Structure formats: C-alpha cells, structure tokens
Amino acid sequence: MRRYLRLHRIFVVQYLKRLMEYKVDFLLGAFGLLISQAIQILFLGVIFSQIPDLQGWTFEEIMFIFGFSLIPKSIDHLLFDNLWMVGYRIVRKGEFDKYLTRPINSLFHVLVENFCVDAFGEMLTCVLLLGYAIPRLNLPFYWYTIPALIVVVIFATMIYTSLKIMTAAISFWTKASGHIIHMLYMTNDFSKYPVTIYNKAVQTVITYVIPFAFTAYFPASWFLTGKDPLFCIGGTVIAGTVLMAIALFVWNRGVNAYESAGS
C-alpha cells in the first residue's frame, strides 16, 4: 500500500508538471465546467421565480442536493478520468501494452496516470452551492454526521468510478466503448435533483439499475431530514461495494481478453 501511495504521488506530480506547460488550457477547462454548472443553476432560478416549490422541495433544498451531487462526481473526475481514454483510444490503438509491461497493477496505472484539474470548476460550484444552501436550511446535526459524510463520499465516488471501469473494460472486447461510457455517465444528471420529481420508471433505473440516486439524492435527503439512515447511507455503501466488485471482475476478464493492435 505504501508503495502504491508513493507511486500515486509521483504520477500526480509528473502530470502536473506537464499540465503547467499549458496553463491557459487548464484555466479554460476549469472555467468551462464552472459555466456549464452555472447555466443549470440559472435555469433552476428562473423556474423557482415562477413557483414556490417543486413537488414540495424548496429552492434551497434542491441547491443542497445539486451541490452534494458534485462532491463524489468532482472527486471521480479529478482522480480517475483517464478511464475515458481507455474507452476512446488506449485499447483501440494498442496503447494498453505499456500498462501490461510495467510491474504495477494495470488498473491502478490507468487510474493514476492523469490528474484532471478541470474538476476544480465542479468543486468550486459545489462549495458555492452548499455555502448558499446550508445556512438557509435547518439541517439536523448528530455526532456521527461528519463520519457519515466521509463514508458516503467514499462509496458514492466508488459508484461513479465503478461504472466507468465497467464500461471502459467493454473496449477490451469491442476495441472502443467511449460512447457507452458517455451514455451511461450522462445519466448522473438525474441525481442532481430529487428522485421524487421523476416517474416510476426513471426512479427505478437511477436507484436500482444505474444507482446514481445513491450518490446524491438519498444521502442528501438524510442530511436534510435525518430519516431512513439505513437505506440512504447503507444503500450507498452497498451500491458502491457491489459495483466495485463487479467492475474489478469485468476489468480482469477484459484484460485477459485484450489483444494488442496488429501491424
């Protein structure tokens, strides 16, 4: 574990050195994500200027859920975004060979090779939204609130990363799966809002099939109300654990099926 932590630090430092050669690109990327989030918030502001609430949810409560959803998403984006390259390019061009010739786990190498600083735009949006919503909400606070928050963030991030690992691994058989990663990953937009505003079919999909609801709505609703901790918090832990186990299985099977690019 100590060796892998040291390697992680080395990869991050080296990537940041390369990144700082193009400072404007970094700033534009972070600013672009900040603007995209701001547009969605502006849209919600326009809606709530015409209605008092959305199926019983106030503007401040939805801002809290929206901001909370960005915590695991931005962490996954920051640390593990190189999985997109597996689906789009690395396997198709035979570049995965290098991960198999080095004396470290191939998945670990893929995960830590790049450090996506564009995610700082999402993180800033998260801080602003929670900073706006929390003082305006009467949130219950218990001695275990902070430990629960840490646990939720870890396992919610695992949900994001696990789904990306599984869909990226499909490329070991199909040679490219970037479009599948994108299609699945974009369903996380549903998690930014209360699940109760959707119809039953959507609720079922984002809760039990692609469980993005456990990355935001359910844990955030517990922080808002203090109700159903076993389902809201425990569900996030179970979903993250099960998905990661499946993702590792699919990845290892995919690596065994990998064929390098021919001439």
JOJOGI-V530542 format. One record per run of one state. SS is the DSSP state (alpha for helix, beta for strand, coil for the rest). FROM is the first residue (numbers start at 1). TO is the last residue. If there is no record, write none. Layout:
ss = {SS | SS}
from = {FROM | FROM}
to = {TO | TO}
//
This chain:
ss = {coil | alpha | coil | beta | coil | beta | coil | alpha | coil | alpha | coil | alpha | coil | alpha | coil | alpha | coil | alpha | coil | alpha | coil | alpha | coil | alpha | coil | alpha | coil | alpha | coil | alpha | coil | alpha | coil}
from = {1 | 2 | 49 | 54 | 55 | 57 | 58 | 59 | 81 | 83 | 91 | 97 | 101 | 106 | 114 | 119 | 137 | 145 | 170 | 171 | 175 | 178 | 193 | 195 | 198 | 200 | 210 | 212 | 216 | 217 | 226 | 229 | 258}
to = {1 | 48 | 53 | 54 | 56 | 57 | 58 | 80 | 82 | 90 | 96 | 100 | 105 | 113 | 118 | 136 | 144 | 169 | 170 | 174 | 177 | 192 | 194 | 197 | 199 | 209 | 211 | 215 | 216 | 225 | 228 | 257 | 263}
//
